[in-house]
Amino acid sequence: MSFAVPANISTSGLSLLAALFSAAGFAVGVLNVVLNLVSCAVLRGATELGVLSMDQLHALTVMSMKLRTQAAGIGLVFFVLDCLLAGLLIWKIRTTA
């Protein structure tokens, strides 16, 4: 079984692109953790400040949770692209050897 992959794609360029997608996925994962911590901090300690009402605090928490869900989806996209590029690199190296 053979696939049509352009011959002018270098393995160093593909590995750099895979590393870029991996770093972007890591950054989105860190953002996901931060958003999770924000929602916990808002629920636990922000009532003592008295700046926001309880309804506003709940709305802020829900927004943080929704953003966390969106960030997880974006992180999965970067993970899939990284896996596809890694598979393409493995396939390209095996077919040229």
N, C-alpha and C positions, 0 to 999 in steps of 0.2 A: 504494500500500500504506500503510495507516495503522495505527498502534498506539494502544492506549488508555493514555494517560499522564494522570494526574490534572493538571488545569489549575492547581491551587493550589500546585504545587511551584515555588518560585522558583529562578531560575538562580543567585542568590547563595548560597542554601542548598545547592544541589547542588554548586557549585564549592567551598564550604567543606568539604563532606563528602568530595569528591574529594581536596582538599588534605590532609585528615585521614588518609585511607587511604594517600595517597602518603607522608606522614610516618611512618605506622606501618610501611609496607613498608620505608622507609629504615632505621628503627630495628631492624627484624628483620634486615635485611641487615648492619648493623653488628654485631649480636649473632652473626650467622653468621661473620663475619670473626674476631671475638674467640674464638669456640669453635674455629675452625681454628687460631688462634695458640696457644691453650691446649694443644691436642693436640700441636702441634709442640714447645712448650716442655717439656711433660711428657716427651716421648720424648728430647729432646736433653739437658736439664740436670738433671732431677730425680733422676737416679740418684746424683749426687754428694752430695745431701743425706743419703741413707741413712735417711730417715724411713719410706719406704714400700718394701715388697718389690717385686721385679720383676713378680710377678703382679698386685699392686695397681696398679702403674703402667700395665700393659697394660690392666687393667680400666677405669681412669680414662680412658685414651686412647680405648678403644672406646666408652665412655659419651659422651665428648665428640663423637666422630664421629656417633653416633646422634642426639645432640641437634642437631648441625649439620644433619643430614638433615631432622629435624622442623622446624627453623627455616626451612630453605629452602622446605619445603612451605607453611608459614604465610605466608612472604613472597610466594609465588606467589598465594595466596588474596587478599592485599591488593592485589597488582598487578592481578589480574583485576577486582576490584571497582573499582579506580581507573580501569581502561580502560573498563569498562562505564559508569561515571558520566561519564567524559569523552565517550564516544560519545553518551550520553543528552543531555548538554549541547549537543553539536554538533547533534544532531538537533532539539532543542527550539529552538535559536536559528535554525536554518534554516527550520523550519516557522512560526515567528512573524514572520520577516522578509518 
